[in-house]
Amino acid sequence: METGQQDYDLLVIGGGSGGLACAKEAAQLGRKVAVVDYVEPSPQGTRWGLGGTCVNVGCIPKKLMHQTALLGGMIQDAHHYGWEVAQPIRHDWRKMAEAVQNHVKSLNWGHRVQLQDRKVKYFNIKASFINKHTVCGIAKSGKETLLSADHIVIATGGRPRYPTHIEGALEYGITSDDIFWLKESPGKTLVVGASYVALECAGFLTGIKLDTTVMMRSIPLRGFDQQMSSLVMEHMESHGTQFLKGCIPTCIRRLPDGQLQVTWEDRTSGKKDTGIFDTVLWAIAQCASIFFSVLSCSRKNKKRDP
């Protein structure tokens, strides 16, 4: 345990959009502030820097990849306007991914600089509560640090959920935590789920001419206006995205050549079918990171409770 307890007016647990905004505003008002942020690697080993979901595995990389898809569409139309574009048009996933990831890393660094400029202390440690004013943070190296504050804000966000009851889901599937950090093209992709995350990912994958299928259990964009949701799905189908409607996956197996064999069930007929894909992307729901990084106090920490 690192000696000497460090005291702050405000400790923010979570370095995403909400946590950073809170910390910087409090510091601007003259408070002594610290931010604790730690990214638990995804089951596939993906990890990233300061900035939270939006910067690293959400809005920012997603918009850049959608821009990639839109540019591809413009190039396809260019010859109608007199531009002579060599055919066939090819897309280089590796080059795009490198550019996107470098931009995200520059934002990570920018957030660290902003905290430093505002005299907000940044700790890259995973925090758990000891009592209502104190947390114990564990670094990647295993070193522990005690931090105390008059006020503690929890701003940990969420992470994608895996359907662990499905054989092979955890071992062979990826999520939105991984898709933006892939070094190589995902190839023929099955997106499981019909949330906005699922359809956004399927949209840009189709846009860069990858064979993309969406498997949906019931309706698209549950909770959204269904007339608009139907229009979104029709638009995606007209541009090449395939949909398996009313289906649920039951098993994923890796074949000797490295491809994934997915078995699913049609909920209406009860029949089973299979398909071969290069990548399976889970986009079914999110679970709160709070349970993993904040409130799951270890037994030894509980013994310190007053």
Secondary structure per residue as TSV (DSSP state, phi and psi in degrees):
chain	resnum	aa	ss	phi	psi
A	1	M	-	360.0	129.7
A	2	E	-	-66.0	132.3
A	3	T	S	-78.5	151.4
A	4	G	S	86.5	112.1
A	5	Q	-	-81.6	135.8
A	6	Q	E	-101.9	128.3
A	7	D	E	-107.2	139.4
A	8	Y	E	-137.4	158.2
A	9	D	E	-73.4	-39.2
A	10	L	E	-139.7	131.3
A	11	L	E	-117.3	124.6
A	12	V	E	-107.4	123.2
A	13	I	E	-100.0	108.0
A	14	G	-	122.3	122.8
A	15	G	-	-108.8	39.3
A	16	G	S	-93.3	-164.3
A	17	S	H	-56.3	-48.5
A	18	G	H	-67.8	-46.0
A	19	G	H	-64.2	-43.3
A	20	L	H	-66.7	-42.2
A	21	A	H	-62.1	-43.0
A	22	C	H	-61.9	-47.7
A	23	A	H	-63.9	-44.5
A	24	K	H	-67.8	-37.7
A	25	E	H	-66.2	-42.7
A	26	A	H	-64.3	-40.6
A	27	A	H	-64.8	-36.7
A	28	Q	H	-65.2	-25.5
A	29	L	T	-88.3	7.8
A	30	G	T	93.7	10.0
A	31	R	-	-87.4	152.4
A	32	K	-	-85.8	116.7
A	33	V	E	-127.8	145.9
A	34	A	E	-132.9	148.6
A	35	V	E	-119.7	130.0
A	36	V	E	-110.4	125.9
A	37	D	-	-144.8	135.2
A	38	Y	-	-149.5	129.1
A	39	V	-	-99.5	112.7
A	40	E	-	-71.8	125.6
A	41	P	-	-57.0	146.3
A	42	S	-	-66.9	166.0
A	43	P	T	-55.1	-23.4
A	44	Q	T	-92.3	2.5
A	45	G	-	92.2	6.5
A	46	T	-	-76.8	135.5
A	47	R	-	-144.2	165.2
A	48	W	-	-152.2	-176.4
A	49	G	-	-99.8	-162.6
A	50	L	T	-67.2	141.1
A	51	G	T	135.7	-15.0
A	52	G	H	79.8	-171.1
A	53	T	H	-59.9	-48.1
A	54	C	H	-57.1	-47.4
A	55	V	H	-71.3	-41.8
A	56	N	H	-97.1	-41.8
A	57	V	H	-137.9	32.1
A	58	G	S	-144.7	-120.0
A	59	C	H	-51.3	-48.1
A	60	I	H	-67.9	-59.9
A	61	P	H	-62.8	-32.6
A	62	K	H	-62.6	-45.2
A	63	K	H	-65.6	-37.0
A	64	L	H	-65.3	-38.1
A	65	M	H	-73.9	-32.7
A	66	H	H	-66.4	-37.6
A	67	Q	H	-61.7	-38.6
A	68	T	H	-57.8	-46.7
A	69	A	H	-64.1	-41.3
A	70	L	H	-64.1	-40.2
A	71	L	H	-63.0	-38.3
A	72	G	H	-61.2	-41.1
A	73	G	H	-65.0	-38.6
A	74	M	H	-65.2	-39.7
A	75	I	H	-62.5	-38.9
A	76	Q	H	-61.8	-34.2
A	77	D	H	-87.2	-11.7
A	78	A	H	-59.8	-34.8
A	79	H	G	-65.8	-23.7
A	80	H	G	-66.6	-20.0
A	81	Y	G	-108.6	16.2
A	82	G	T	95.5	-2.6
A	83	W	-	-80.6	130.9
A	84	E	-	-92.4	104.9
A	85	V	-	-111.8	127.1
A	86	A	-	-62.5	138.5
A	87	Q	S	-112.2	151.7
A	88	P	S	-77.7	154.6
A	89	I	-	-85.5	127.0
A	90	R	-	-117.3	150.1
A	91	H	-	-114.8	137.3
A	92	D	-	-105.4	99.9
A	93	W	H	-59.7	-43.0
A	94	R	H	-58.3	-44.0
A	95	K	H	-66.1	-42.7
A	96	M	H	-63.0	-46.9
A	97	A	H	-61.0	-40.8
A	98	E	H	-62.7	-42.4
A	99	A	H	-65.9	-44.2
A	100	V	H	-62.7	-47.5
A	101	Q	H	-66.6	-37.0
A	102	N	H	-65.4	-38.2
A	103	H	H	-64.9	-43.1
A	104	V	H	-62.4	-42.2
A	105	K	H	-63.5	-34.3
A	106	S	H	-66.6	-34.1
A	107	L	H	-69.9	-38.6
A	108	N	H	-55.7	-47.8
A	109	W	H	-65.4	-40.3
A	110	G	H	-59.3	-39.9
A	111	H	H	-65.8	-37.9
A	112	R	H	-65.7	-40.5
A	113	V	H	-64.2	-42.1
A	114	Q	H	-61.5	-41.2
A	115	L	H	-64.1	-43.2
A	116	Q	H	-62.5	-41.9
A	117	D	H	-62.1	-31.8
A	118	R	T	-94.5	8.6
A	119	K	T	60.7	34.5
A	120	V	-	-93.3	124.5
A	121	K	E	-77.4	131.9
A	122	Y	E	-111.1	129.7
A	123	F	E	-121.2	122.9
A	124	N	-	-91.2	72.8
A	125	I	-	-139.1	156.3
A	126	K	E	-95.9	122.9
A	127	A	E	-102.5	144.8
A	128	S	E	-138.6	148.5
A	129	F	E	-75.2	139.4
A	130	I	E	-100.6	-44.6
A	131	N	E	-150.8	-173.2
A	132	K	T	-69.6	-12.3
A	133	H	T	-119.1	0.8
A	134	T	E	-136.6	137.9
A	135	V	E	-125.1	155.6
A	136	C	E	-110.3	123.6
A	137	G	E	-107.2	135.8
A	138	I	E	-114.7	123.6
A	139	A	-	-81.3	169.6
A	140	K	T	-57.7	-33.5
A	141	S	T	-73.7	-13.4
A	142	G	S	100.2	-8.9
A	143	K	-	-68.2	138.4
A	144	E	E	-104.8	144.4
A	145	T	E	-134.1	131.3
A	146	L	E	-91.7	131.8
A	147	L	E	-130.1	136.5
A	148	S	E	-128.2	153.2
A	149	A	E	-155.1	153.6
A	150	D	E	-64.6	-38.0
A	151	H	E	-133.0	140.9
A	152	I	E	-126.4	126.1
A	153	V	E	-105.0	131.0
A	154	I	E	-98.7	118.3
A	155	A	-	-139.9	59.2
A	156	T	-	-93.9	-10.0
A	157	G	-	66.1	-151.0
A	158	G	E	-144.2	170.1
A	159	R	E	-132.1	153.3
A	160	P	E	-61.8	147.4
A	161	R	-	-99.6	140.7
A	162	Y	-	-98.8	141.0
A	163	P	-	-82.4	81.3
A	164	T	T	-65.6	-12.6
A	165	H	T	-77.5	-10.1
A	166	I	S	-95.1	125.3
A	167	E	B	-58.2	126.4
A	168	G	T	86.3	-5.1
A	169	A	H	-62.0	-46.9
A	170	L	H	-75.0	-37.7
A	171	E	H	-71.9	-37.5
A	172	Y	H	-115.8	-12.6
A	173	G	-	-91.8	160.2
A	174	I	B	-123.4	175.6
A	175	T	-	-134.6	-173.0
A	176	S	H	-65.3	-14.8
A	177	D	H	-67.2	-20.5
A	178	D	H	-112.0	-32.9
A	179	I	H	-58.4	-36.9
A	180	F	T	-78.7	-10.5
A	181	W	T	-112.4	8.5
A	182	L	-	-67.4	133.8
A	183	K	S	-80.3	-29.4
A	184	E	S	-116.0	157.0
A	185	S	-	-58.7	139.4
A	186	P	-	-71.5	-12.7
A	187	G	-	67.5	-146.4
A	188	K	S	-67.2	118.9
A	189	T	E	-121.5	135.9
A	190	L	E	-105.1	119.3
A	191	V	E	-100.4	118.7
A	192	V	E	-99.4	116.9
A	193	G	-	124.5	158.1
A	194	A	-	-131.3	29.4
A	195	S	S	-75.2	176.1
A	196	Y	H	-65.6	-32.2
A	197	V	H	-63.8	-44.0
A	198	A	H	-60.9	-47.8
A	199	L	H	-72.2	-34.2
A	200	E	H	-63.5	-46.4
A	201	C	H	-63.9	-45.2
A	202	A	H	-61.3	-35.6
A	203	G	H	-63.5	-49.3
A	204	F	H	-74.9	-28.3
A	205	L	H	-65.4	-43.3
A	206	T	H	-63.3	-40.0
A	207	G	H	-63.1	-26.9
A	208	I	T	-100.0	23.2
A	209	K	T	68.8	33.4
A	210	L	-	-96.3	142.3
A	211	D	-	-66.8	111.8
A	212	T	E	-128.2	131.1
A	213	T	E	-125.3	135.8
A	214	V	E	-106.8	124.9
A	215	M	E	-102.4	119.2
A	216	M	E	-122.7	134.7
A	217	R	S	-72.4	-39.1
A	218	S	S	-141.4	-94.3
A	219	I	-	-113.4	154.3
A	220	P	S	-78.8	146.6
A	221	L	S	50.1	55.6
A	222	R	T	-54.6	133.4
A	223	G	T	94.3	-13.3
A	224	F	S	-96.9	166.6
A	225	D	-	-58.9	122.0
A	226	Q	H	-75.6	-22.0
A	227	Q	H	-66.7	-44.0
A	228	M	H	-67.8	-38.6
A	229	S	H	-61.1	-40.9
A	230	S	H	-64.2	-38.4
A	231	L	H	-65.5	-38.7
A	232	V	H	-62.1	-46.3
A	233	M	H	-65.2	-41.9
A	234	E	H	-62.5	-40.8
A	235	H	H	-62.7	-44.3
A	236	M	H	-64.0	-42.2
A	237	E	H	-61.7	-40.0
A	238	S	H	-66.9	-20.4
A	239	H	T	-100.7	4.3
A	240	G	T	115.7	-9.2
A	241	T	-	-71.3	131.5
A	242	Q	E	-96.6	147.6
A	243	F	E	-125.0	133.1
A	244	L	E	-105.3	104.5
A	245	K	E	-94.4	139.3
A	246	G	T	68.6	30.3
A	247	C	E	-119.8	151.1
A	248	I	E	-133.3	135.2
A	249	P	E	-73.2	146.3
A	250	T	E	-120.7	-20.7
A	251	C	E	-164.4	143.9
A	252	I	E	-128.5	130.8
A	253	R	E	-129.4	141.8
A	254	R	E	-88.9	128.4
A	255	L	-	-84.1	162.4
A	256	P	T	-55.1	-30.3
A	257	D	T	-83.9	2.3
A	258	G	S	95.3	-13.3
A	259	Q	-	-74.1	165.1
A	260	L	E	-110.0	128.6
A	261	Q	E	-98.4	118.3
A	262	V	E	-107.8	129.2
A	263	T	E	-106.2	134.8
A	264	W	E	-138.2	165.4
A	265	E	E	-120.4	133.7
A	266	D	E	-80.4	116.9
A	267	R	T	-68.3	-22.4
A	268	T	T	-81.4	-50.1
A	269	S	T	-90.8	-21.2
A	270	G	-	80.6	0.2
A	271	K	-	-79.0	151.7
A	272	K	E	-106.6	150.4
A	273	D	E	-145.6	166.1
A	274	T	E	-134.4	158.7
A	275	G	E	-150.2	158.2
A	276	I	E	-110.1	130.1
A	277	F	E	-137.4	160.4
A	278	D	S	-87.6	-32.6
A	279	T	E	-140.7	140.1
A	280	V	E	-117.4	120.5
A	281	L	E	-109.1	117.4
A	282	W	E	-85.2	125.9
A	283	A	-	-141.2	62.1
A	284	I	S	-105.1	-28.4
A	285	A	-	-179.9	173.6
A	286	Q	E	-124.7	153.1
A	287	C	E	-121.8	149.0
A	288	A	E	-70.7	130.7
A	289	S	T	-69.2	-17.4
A	290	I	H	-54.1	-36.7
A	291	F	H	-71.1	-24.9
A	292	F	H	-94.7	-38.2
A	293	S	H	-105.5	-10.9
A	294	V	T	-124.8	-55.3
A	295	L	S	-90.7	-6.6
A	296	S	-	-86.0	67.6
A	297	C	-	-63.9	139.9
A	298	S	-	-73.0	163.4
A	299	R	H	-62.7	-36.5
A	300	K	H	-68.7	-30.2
A	301	N	H	-69.8	-37.8
A	302	K	H	-61.4	-30.8
A	303	K	T	-68.6	-19.8
A	304	R	T	-84.3	-8.2
A	305	D	-	-56.2	136.6
A	306	P	-	-72.9	360.0
